[in-house]
Amino acid sequence: MIAFKVPGMTCGGCAASVRRALGTVAGVEDVQIDLESKDVRVGGAPSADALRTALDKAGFEAEGLPVA
């Protein structure tokens, strides 16, 4: 499980965009989002770089993702 924050996630539409973007990453099995706290938990074995790239393409930044 990889946990991080997405501070730019401000509404349900943003959360859906983040979920869709992360769901396209190889190795992602599950995406859990808490919109109020802006916490995201990704299950599976994706690379942090791939998660960051997917979020960047969707227009979001992640805080607390491990740096390779």
Backbone hydrogen bonds, N-H to C=O, Kabsch-Sander energy under -0.5 kcal/mol:
donor,donor_aa,acceptor,acceptor_aa,energy
2,I,42,V,-2.6
4,F,40,V,-2.3
5,K,63,E,-2.8
6,V,38,K,-2.3
9,M,6,V,-1.9
10,T,8,G,-0.9
15,A,11,C,-2.3
16,A,12,G,-2.3
17,S,13,G,-2.1
18,V,14,C,-2.6
19,R,15,A,-2.6
20,R,16,A,-2.5
21,A,17,S,-2.6
22,L,18,V,-2.7
23,G,19,R,-2.0
24,T,20,R,-0.7
24,T,21,A,-0.9
25,V,22,L,-1.4
28,V,25,V,-1.9
29,E,43,G,-3.0
30,D,43,G,-1.2
32,Q,41,R,-3.0
34,D,39,D,-2.7
35,L,33,I,-0.6
38,K,34,D,-1.6
39,D,34,D,-1.2
40,V,4,F,-3.0
41,R,32,Q,-2.7
42,V,2,I,-2.9
43,G,30,D,-2.7
43,G,41,R,-0.5
45,A,27,G,-2.0
51,L,47,S,-2.0
52,R,48,A,-2.6
53,T,49,D,-2.5
54,A,50,A,-2.3
55,L,51,L,-2.3
56,D,52,R,-2.7
57,K,53,T,-2.4
58,A,54,A,-1.3
59,G,55,L,-0.6
59,G,56,D,-1.2
60,F,55,L,-2.9
63,E,5,K,-3.2
